[in-house]
Amino acid sequence: MSRILYAIQGTGNGHLSRALDVVPLLQARCEQLDVLVSGPPADLPLPFDVKYRAQGMGFLFGKKGGINFVKTFAQFNSVKFLHEVRHLPVESYDLVISDFEPVSSWACRLRHVPCVALSHQSAVLHPAAPRPDREDPAGRAVLKHYAPSTAQYGFHFQRYAPEISTPVIRQQVRELSPVNEGHYTVYLPAFEEEILVERLQHLSRSVRWEVFSKHSAVPAEYGNVRVWPVSGPAFLDSLARSAGVLCGAGFETPAEALYLGKKLLVMPMKQQYEQQCNAAALAKMGVPVIKNFKDKNLDKIDQWLHQDEVIAVDYPDQTAAVIDWLLREQLPGSSFSKTARHAERSEASLPQ
């Protein structure tokens, strides 16, 4: 049995949502699992202990469709980050797994310790993954070097290569019973409440919108637009009852919407290369993509509201198989009883 450090990027909710399934699987497969979370305070309550909390290099969402780079750089303390990197005892673990988490990744790089990436970003960087028409060398460089790793296991919307798996759909979502109660769920964390309400009200007043905003502290209602602070249970309830989902081109929310059979429209964040890549992948699958909330794009939203096309996906529950695969390859000499017991079944359950 072994000691594992699992490090999670805490910016946004996607990495933490995936961790809800990954952490219990790792706990069942090792003698000791320690968890590190870096970045801003999370919106999601975590049902597991976090041993290390770090500042890291988190991004702060803006209010007009992109990252607030001024506030991001203002809150970043390079001295503290270097202190976190130097004092994280990565060498005391048998395996370090990073979900796009920079403190653990750079601590491993500094001490020449292997660091295994288990993330969506690993799949985005794969040569077989879709790219936007307009390349962004600087954005790609940030994505590549933000959390360096020595081995990569990735998740994406489709299995573009053997080492890429389909998304981790958390059990909370798999247990939902989706229905269509007519409203549309909105999650665009890089926009402030006022912009979202003003733009959505330009569309048909007969359409009901349920908006979840990172910039709102209390629920509010503006005619046909209801706004709530970000809340995991409330968001899942809205998602399950929705007719469709309007969201950013992140990974977890679009994947969950597709899994639940909801029609989907995405708007990638400005100056965010990963979301531009995600948007390219979703567009190839037939998901409509808009760049912003300008008037010409409101017409595209209106067209989307009046169509019923849903993109069919097959996202089997293979998270345990991926974890077993990773552990067999990265800790070949260890005695993971459950890994050894399920190794043959795990290989069979992964898509070929």
C-alpha positions in Angstrom: 0.0 0.0 0.0 1.2 3.5 -0.7 0.9 7.2 0.2 -0.6 9.4 -2.5 -0.9 13.2 -2.7 -3.8 14.3 -4.9 -3.6 18.1 -5.7 -6.6 20.0 -7.1 -6.9 23.3 -8.8 -9.6 25.2 -7.0 -10.4 27.9 -9.5 -13.9 27.4 -10.7 -15.9 24.3 -9.7 -14.9 21.8 -12.4 -11.8 20.3 -10.9 -13.5 20.0 -7.5 -16.6 18.4 -9.0 -14.4 15.7 -10.6 -12.6 15.3 -7.2 -15.9 14.3 -5.6 -15.7 11.0 -7.5 -11.9 10.7 -7.8 -11.1 11.1 -4.1 -13.1 8.2 -2.8 -11.7 5.9 -5.5 -8.1 6.9 -4.5 -8.9 6.5 -0.8 -10.0 2.9 -1.4 -6.8 2.1 -3.3 -4.1 3.4 -1.0 -3.0 3.4 2.6 -3.0 7.2 2.9 -4.4 9.8 0.6 -3.7 13.5 1.3 -5.5 16.2 -0.6 -4.2 19.7 -1.6 -6.5 22.4 -2.9 -5.1 25.7 -4.2 -6.8 28.9 -5.5 -9.7 31.0 -4.3 -12.3 29.6 -1.8 -14.5 27.0 -3.5 -18.2 27.4 -4.1 -18.7 23.6 -3.5 -18.6 22.1 -0.1 -16.1 19.3 0.0 -17.0 16.0 1.7 -13.4 15.0 2.3 -10.5 16.3 4.4 -8.1 18.8 2.8 -4.6 18.5 4.4 -3.0 21.4 2.4 -4.7 24.6 1.3 -2.5 26.9 -0.8 -2.7 30.2 -2.6 -1.4 28.7 -5.8 -1.9 30.7 -9.0 -5.6 30.9 -9.3 -7.4 33.1 -11.8 -10.2 35.6 -10.8 -13.2 35.9 -13.1 -14.1 39.3 -14.5 -17.5 40.7 -15.1 -17.5 41.2 -18.8 -16.8 37.8 -20.2 -13.2 37.1 -19.4 -10.5 36.8 -16.7 -9.8 39.9 -14.6 -6.1 40.0 -15.2 -5.6 43.1 -13.0 -7.1 41.5 -9.9 -5.5 38.2 -10.8 -2.0 39.6 -10.8 -2.8 41.9 -7.8 -3.8 39.0 -5.6 -0.9 36.8 -6.7 1.9 36.7 -4.1 5.0 35.3 -5.8 6.9 35.1 -2.6 4.1 33.0 -0.9 3.8 30.8 -4.0 7.5 30.0 -4.0 7.3 29.3 -0.2 4.4 26.9 -0.9 6.4 25.2 -3.6 9.5 24.8 -1.5 7.8 23.5 1.6 5.3 21.1 0.1 6.8 17.7 1.0 6.2 15.9 -2.3 9.2 13.7 -1.8 7.5 11.9 1.1 4.8 10.5 -1.2 4.9 7.4 -3.4 2.8 9.2 -6.0 1.8 12.8 -6.7 -1.3 13.3 -8.9 -2.2 16.8 -10.0 -5.5 18.0 -11.5 -3.9 21.1 -13.1 -2.6 22.2 -9.7 0.6 24.4 -9.9 2.0 24.2 -6.4 2.4 20.4 -6.4 3.5 20.3 -10.0 6.3 22.9 -9.5 7.3 21.3 -6.2 7.8 18.0 -8.0 9.7 19.8 -10.8 12.0 21.5 -8.2 12.8 18.2 -6.5 12.9 16.0 -9.6 9.9 14.0 -8.4 7.5 12.5 -10.9 4.1 14.3 -11.1 1.2 12.6 -12.9 -1.4 14.8 -14.5 -5.0 13.6 -14.3 -6.9 16.4 -15.9 -8.9 17.8 -18.8 -6.0 20.1 -19.7 -3.8 17.1 -20.4 -6.3 16.0 -23.1 -6.7 19.6 -24.5 -2.9 19.6 -25.0 -2.9 16.3 -26.8 -2.0 16.6 -30.5 -5.2 14.8 -31.5 -7.5 17.1 -29.7 -9.4 19.8 -31.6 -8.0 23.3 -31.9 -9.5 26.7 -32.7 -9.0 28.1 -36.2 -7.0 30.9 -34.8 -4.0 29.6 -32.7 -2.9 31.3 -29.6 0.8 30.4 -28.9 0.9 32.4 -25.7 -2.2 30.8 -24.4 -1.0 27.4 -25.3 2.3 28.0 -23.5 0.5 29.0 -20.3 -1.6 25.9 -20.5 1.4 23.7 -21.1 3.7 25.2 -18.4 1.2 26.2 -15.7 1.3 22.8 -14.0 4.1 20.7 -15.6 3.8 16.9 -15.4 5.9 13.8 -16.2 2.9 11.7 -17.3 -0.6 12.6 -18.6 -4.0 11.0 -18.3 -6.7 13.2 -19.8 -10.5 13.6 -20.1 -12.3 15.2 -23.0 -15.7 15.4 -24.7 -14.7 12.5 -27.0 -12.0 9.9 -27.0 -9.6 11.5 -29.5 -6.7 9.2 -28.6 -6.3 5.9 -26.6 -4.9 7.9 -23.6 -7.9 10.2 -23.5 -11.0 9.2 -21.6 -14.6 10.6 -21.8 -15.6 12.9 -19.0 -16.0 12.0 -15.3 -19.7 12.5 -14.7 -20.0 12.7 -11.0 -22.4 10.3 -9.3 -24.6 13.2 -8.1 -25.3 13.9 -11.8 -25.7 10.2 -12.8 -28.3 9.8 -10.1 -30.5 12.7 -11.5 -33.8 12.0 -13.3 -33.8 14.7 -16.0 -37.1 16.3 -17.0 -38.0 19.3 -19.1 -39.9 22.0 -17.1 -39.2 24.7 -19.8 -36.6 27.0 -18.2 -33.0 27.5 -19.3 -30.1 27.2 -16.9 -27.3 29.8 -17.3 -23.8 29.6 -15.8 -21.5 32.3 -17.2 -19.2 33.1 -14.2 -17.2 35.7 -16.1 -20.3 38.0 -16.4 -21.8 40.1 -13.7 -25.5 39.8 -12.8 -26.5 43.1 -14.4 -25.1 42.2 -17.9 -26.7 38.8 -17.8 -30.1 40.1 -16.9 -30.1 43.0 -19.4 -29.0 40.7 -22.3 -31.4 37.8 -21.5 -34.3 40.2 -21.2 -33.7 41.3 -24.8 -34.9 37.8 -25.8 -38.5 36.6 -25.6 -40.2 37.5 -22.3 -41.9 34.1 -22.4 -38.6 32.3 -21.9 -37.7 31.6 -18.2 -34.0 31.9 -17.3 -32.4 30.5 -14.1 -29.0 32.2 -13.7 -26.3 31.2 -11.3 -23.8 34.0 -10.7 -20.5 34.0 -8.9 -20.9 37.8 -8.5 -24.3 37.6 -6.6 -24.7 37.1 -2.9 -28.5 36.8 -2.6 -31.3 35.5 -4.8 -33.1 38.0 -7.0 -35.9 38.0 -9.6 -36.1 40.3 -12.6 -39.3 39.4 -14.5 -38.5 36.2 -16.4 -34.9 36.1 -15.1 -34.1 34.6 -11.7 -30.6 34.9 -10.3 -29.1 32.8 -7.6 -25.6 32.7 -6.0 -23.6 29.6 -7.1 -24.8 26.6 -5.1 -24.1 23.0 -6.0 -27.5 21.4 -5.0 -29.5 24.3 -6.5 -27.6 24.3 -9.7 -28.0 20.5 -10.2 -31.7 20.8 -9.5 -32.0 23.6 -12.1 -29.9 21.6 -14.6 -32.0 18.5 -14.2 -35.3 20.3 -14.8 -34.1 22.6 -17.6 -34.9 22.6 -21.3 -31.4 23.6 -22.1 -28.2 25.1 -20.8 -26.3 28.3 -21.7 -22.8 28.3 -20.3 -19.2 29.0 -20.8 -17.0 26.6 -22.8 -15.5 25.0 -19.7 -15.5 21.2 -19.4 -17.6 19.8 -16.6 -20.9 21.8 -17.0 -21.1 21.2 -20.8 -20.3 17.5 -20.3 -22.9 17.2 -17.6 -25.5 19.0 -19.8 -24.8 16.6 -22.7 -24.9 13.6 -20.5 -28.4 14.6 -19.2 -29.6 15.1 -22.8 -30.0 18.8 -22.6 -29.6 21.1 -25.6 -26.5 23.2 -25.1 -25.1 26.5 -26.3 -21.7 27.7 -25.1 -19.9 31.0 -25.0 -16.1 30.6 -24.4 -14.4 33.1 -22.1 -12.3 35.8 -23.8 -8.6 35.3 -23.8 -8.9 31.8 -22.3 -7.2 29.3 -24.6 -8.6 26.2 -23.0 -12.1 27.3 -23.5 -11.4 28.2 -27.1 -10.2 24.6 -27.6 -13.3 23.3 -25.8 -15.5 25.4 -28.0 -13.8 24.0 -31.1 -14.4 20.5 -29.9 -18.1 21.1 -29.1 -18.6 22.8 -32.4 -17.4 19.7 -34.2 -19.9 17.7 -32.3 -22.7 20.1 -33.4 -23.0 22.3 -30.3 -23.7 26.0 -31.3 -21.0 28.4 -30.1 -21.3 32.2 -29.7 -18.5 34.6 -29.0 -20.2 37.3 -26.9 -23.5 39.0 -26.0 -23.5 41.4 -28.9 -26.9 42.0 -30.6 -26.1 39.7 -33.6 -25.4 36.8 -31.2 -28.7 37.4 -29.5 -30.3 36.3 -32.8 -28.3 33.1 -32.6 -29.5 32.5 -29.0 -33.1 33.1 -30.2 -32.6 30.5 -33.0 -31.2 28.0 -30.5 -34.2 28.5 -28.2 -36.6 27.5 -31.1 -34.7 24.4 -32.1 -34.9 21.0 -30.3 -31.6 19.4 -31.4 -29.8 17.5 -28.7 -26.3 16.0 -29.2 -26.2 12.4 -28.2 -23.2 11.2 -26.2 -22.0 8.0 -24.6 -20.3 8.7 -21.3 -20.0 5.4 -19.4 -18.9 5.4 -15.8 -15.2 4.4 -16.2 -13.5 6.6 -13.6 -12.5 3.6 -11.5 -11.0 1.9 -14.6 -9.0 5.1 -15.4 -7.7 5.3 -11.8 -6.7 1.6 -11.8 -5.0 2.1 -15.2 -3.0 5.1 -13.8 -2.0 3.3 -10.6 -0.9 0.1 -12.5 1.3 2.2 -14.8 2.7 4.7 -12.2 3.1 2.3 -9.2 3.8 -1.0 -10.9 5.6 -2.4 -7.8 3.0 -1.6 -5.3 0.4 -4.0 -3.8 -2.9 -2.3 -4.5 -5.2 -5.1 -3.7 -8.2 -3.6 -5.4 -6.2 -2.5 -8.4 -4.7 -6.0 -8.8 -8.1 -7.6 -8.3 -9.8 -5.4 -11.0 -6.9 -4.9 -13.4 -8.2 -7.3 -16.0 -11.7 -5.9 -15.8 -10.4 -2.3 -15.9 -8.6 -2.9 -19.1 -11.7 -4.5 -20.6 -13.9 -1.6 -19.5 -11.9 1.2 -21.1 -12.9 2.0 -24.7 -10.5 0.7 -27.3 
